[in-house]
Amino acid sequence: MWKKQRNLLLLIPLIFLTGCLSLKFGDNYNSEKQQVADVKVIEKWLGAPLPNNYSGLKYEIIADTPDPQVKIAVNVPQEYFQTLVKQNNLVKYDEVKNKLPNDLKPREWQESNQPSDFIDKPLPTTTIWIMKTEFYPKYLWYQQQRLYLVYASR
C-alpha cells in the first residue's frame, strides 16, 4: 500500500508541473516586428469591431503571461470612439483615478513620447476613459484622430 501512495504522491506533482508548462494564456503580437495579429484580436481588446476606414494600426500585445500588456494605436473617426465609449460603459479617468489601486497614471507615463513608442502621452486637455468594471482598467483616449488603448495587469 505504501508503494501505491508514494507513486501517487510522485504522480501529482508531475501532473501539476506538466500542466503548468503547457499553459498558454494567449499569443503575442507586435506590429513593429511583423508579428501580425488578426483584426479580431484587436477588436476584442477595443471592445468593438473596427470601422472599414481605420488606418495606421500599430500594436504590441503581450498575452502569453499571467500579466498581459496591450498597447494599441489606430486612426479612426471620432464617431467610432464616441460609440466605443457608450457601448463599453466607460467612465472618465479623472473622476475615479483616486480610487484605482493599480493606476498606470497615463499622463505621467514615462514610456510615452519616446521615439520608439507609438503611444502618444495624453495631452492635459485630452479626456482619458477607463472601463470601470475591471480591476486593471483599460485606458482609452482619442487625440488628433488617433485612438489609443493601454492596458497592463501587474
One Martini backbone bead per residue (centre of mass of N, CA, C, O) as a GRO file, in nm:
protein
  154
    1MET     BB    1   0.056   0.064  -0.020
    2TRP     BB    2   0.294   0.263  -0.001
    3LYS     BB    3   0.369   0.255  -0.303
    4LYS     BB    4   0.107   0.381  -0.409
    5GLN     BB    5   0.128   0.647  -0.254
    6ARG     BB    6   0.403   0.732  -0.359
    7ASN     BB    7   0.326   0.736  -0.659
    8LEU     BB    8   0.101   0.943  -0.624
    9LEU     BB    9   0.284   1.172  -0.506
   10LEU     BB   10   0.458   1.185  -0.771
   11LEU     BB   11   0.229   1.233  -0.982
   12ILE     BB   12   0.106   1.504  -0.902
   13PRO     BB   13   0.351   1.698  -0.961
   14LEU     BB   14   0.380   1.609  -1.255
   15ILE     BB   15   0.105   1.708  -1.352
   16PHE     BB   16   0.138   2.000  -1.262
   17LEU     BB   17   0.392   2.065  -1.426
   18THR     BB   18   0.276   1.999  -1.703
   19GLY     BB   19   0.046   2.206  -1.691
   20CYS     BB   20   0.223   2.463  -1.654
   21LEU     BB   21   0.398   2.428  -1.918
   22SER     BB   22   0.119   2.425  -2.109
   23LEU     BB   23   0.039   2.697  -2.065
   24LYS     BB   24  -0.190   2.934  -2.234
   25PHE     BB   25  -0.284   3.277  -2.257
   26GLY     BB   26  -0.154   3.370  -2.540
   27ASP     BB   27  -0.067   3.590  -2.790
   28ASN     BB   28   0.188   3.755  -2.959
   29TYR     BB   29   0.211   4.104  -3.070
   30ASN     BB   30   0.397   4.303  -3.332
   31SER     BB   31   0.408   4.547  -3.570
   32GLU     BB   32   0.724   4.599  -3.573
   33LYS     BB   33   0.781   4.259  -3.597
   34GLN     BB   34   0.565   4.112  -3.781
   35GLN     BB   35   0.330   4.030  -3.570
   36VAL     BB   36   0.040   3.928  -3.682
   37ALA     BB   37  -0.281   4.034  -3.619
   38ASP     BB   38  -0.586   3.978  -3.590
   39VAL     BB   39  -0.846   4.191  -3.593
   40LYS     BB   40  -1.004   4.042  -3.368
   41VAL     BB   41  -0.801   4.100  -3.144
   42ILE     BB   42  -0.828   4.406  -3.146
   43GLU     BB   43  -1.139   4.416  -3.106
   44LYS     BB   44  -1.140   4.281  -2.833
   45TRP     BB   45  -0.978   4.502  -2.683
   46LEU     BB   46  -1.174   4.740  -2.767
   47GLY     BB   47  -1.496   4.628  -2.796
   48ALA     BB   48  -1.497   4.658  -3.123
   49PRO     BB   49  -1.538   4.699  -3.436
   50LEU     BB   50  -1.377   4.805  -3.692
   51PRO     BB   51  -1.369   5.022  -3.917
   52ASN     BB   52  -1.317   5.049  -4.257
   53ASN     BB   53  -1.146   5.344  -4.208
   54TYR     BB   54  -0.893   5.245  -4.097
   55SER     BB   55  -0.555   5.339  -3.970
   56GLY     BB   56  -0.240   5.302  -3.845
   57LEU     BB   57  -0.182   5.026  -3.717
   58LYS     BB   58  -0.069   4.968  -3.379
   59TYR     BB   59   0.103   4.705  -3.181
   60GLU     BB   60   0.118   4.548  -2.841
   61ILE     BB   61   0.099   4.201  -2.744
   62ILE     BB   62   0.111   4.053  -2.413
   63ALA     BB   63  -0.046   3.721  -2.348
   64ASP     BB   64   0.165   3.477  -2.231
   65THR     BB   65   0.085   3.584  -1.945
   66PRO     BB   66  -0.052   3.666  -1.642
   67ASP     BB   67   0.052   3.973  -1.745
   68PRO     BB   68  -0.093   4.155  -1.950
   69GLN     BB   69  -0.008   4.359  -2.246
   70VAL     BB   70  -0.138   4.665  -2.404
   71LYS     BB   71  -0.097   4.830  -2.731
   72ILE     BB   72  -0.299   5.076  -2.907
   73ALA     BB   73  -0.299   5.227  -3.242
   74VAL     BB   74  -0.558   5.422  -3.422
   75ASN     BB   75  -0.719   5.536  -3.700
   76VAL     BB   76  -1.028   5.709  -3.633
   77PRO     BB   77  -1.323   5.809  -3.603
   78GLN     BB   78  -1.488   5.982  -3.362
   79GLU     BB   79  -1.750   5.812  -3.367
   80TYR     BB   80  -1.621   5.551  -3.281
   81PHE     BB   81  -1.528   5.642  -3.003
   82GLN     BB   82  -1.807   5.726  -2.894
   83THR     BB   83  -1.928   5.443  -2.921
   84LEU     BB   84  -1.726   5.299  -2.738
   85VAL     BB   85  -1.797   5.451  -2.481
   86LYS     BB   86  -2.097   5.364  -2.471
   87GLN     BB   87  -2.078   5.045  -2.503
   88ASN     BB   88  -1.848   5.016  -2.249
   89ASN     BB   89  -1.900   5.190  -2.000
   90LEU     BB   90  -1.737   5.449  -1.963
   91VAL     BB   91  -1.508   5.646  -1.769
   92LYS     BB   92  -1.364   5.903  -1.622
   93TYR     BB   93  -1.056   5.911  -1.494
   94ASP     BB   94  -1.054   6.177  -1.312
   95GLU     BB   95  -1.303   6.066  -1.129
   96VAL     BB   96  -1.132   5.771  -1.034
   97LYS     BB   97  -0.816   5.771  -0.975
   98ASN     BB   98  -0.824   5.757  -0.648
   99LYS     BB   99  -0.955   5.442  -0.668
  100LEU     BB  100  -0.695   5.322  -0.797
  101PRO     BB  101  -0.467   5.076  -0.709
  102ASN     BB  102  -0.333   5.032  -1.030
  103ASP     BB  103  -0.215   5.294  -1.156
  104LEU     BB  104  -0.058   5.422  -1.454
  105LYS     BB  105  -0.054   5.718  -1.517
  106PRO     BB  106  -0.073   5.844  -1.825
  107ARG     BB  107   0.036   6.146  -1.783
  108GLU     BB  108   0.321   6.011  -1.646
  109TRP     BB  109   0.426   5.836  -1.858
  110GLN     BB  110   0.752   5.749  -1.943
  111GLU     BB  111   0.732   5.589  -2.219
  112SER     BB  112   0.627   5.815  -2.348
  113ASN     BB  113   0.761   5.992  -2.616
  114GLN     BB  114   0.926   5.794  -2.757
  115PRO     BB  115   1.053   5.713  -3.057
  116SER     BB  116   0.952   5.393  -3.028
  117ASP     BB  117   0.673   5.504  -2.949
  118PHE     BB  118   0.317   5.494  -3.046
  119ILE     BB  119   0.241   5.633  -2.777
  120ASP     BB  120   0.069   5.909  -2.687
  121LYS     BB  121   0.052   6.124  -2.464
  122PRO     BB  122  -0.174   6.274  -2.292
  123LEU     BB  123  -0.313   6.553  -2.291
  124PRO     BB  124  -0.440   6.775  -2.066
  125THR     BB  125  -0.715   6.797  -2.259
  126THR     BB  126  -0.748   6.496  -2.252
  127THR     BB  127  -0.970   6.240  -2.237
  128ILE     BB  128  -0.988   5.976  -2.015
  129TRP     BB  129  -1.077   5.633  -2.039
  130ILE     BB  130  -1.253   5.373  -1.851
  131MET     BB  131  -1.308   5.062  -1.719
  132LYS     BB  132  -1.502   5.010  -1.427
  133THR     BB  133  -1.508   4.671  -1.408
  134GLU     BB  134  -1.196   4.669  -1.372
  135PHE     BB  135  -0.910   4.632  -1.195
  136TYR     BB  136  -0.762   4.666  -1.475
  137PRO     BB  137  -0.770   4.918  -1.665
  138LYS     BB  138  -0.866   5.055  -1.959
  139TYR     BB  139  -0.702   5.291  -2.156
  140LEU     BB  140  -0.864   5.568  -2.322
  141TRP     BB  141  -0.787   5.777  -2.613
  142TYR     BB  142  -0.843   6.089  -2.809
  143GLN     BB  143  -0.608   6.217  -3.056
  144GLN     BB  144  -0.563   6.324  -3.356
  145GLN     BB  145  -0.740   6.076  -3.483
  146ARG     BB  146  -0.645   5.890  -3.232
  147LEU     BB  147  -0.647   5.575  -3.088
  148TYR     BB  148  -0.596   5.471  -2.744
  149LEU     BB  149  -0.458   5.172  -2.585
  150VAL     BB  150  -0.406   5.075  -2.236
  151TYR     BB  151  -0.270   4.772  -2.082
  152ALA     BB  152  -0.190   4.655  -1.734
  153SER     BB  153  -0.108   4.383  -1.555
  154ARG     BB  154   0.033   4.362  -1.197
   0.00000   0.00000   0.00000
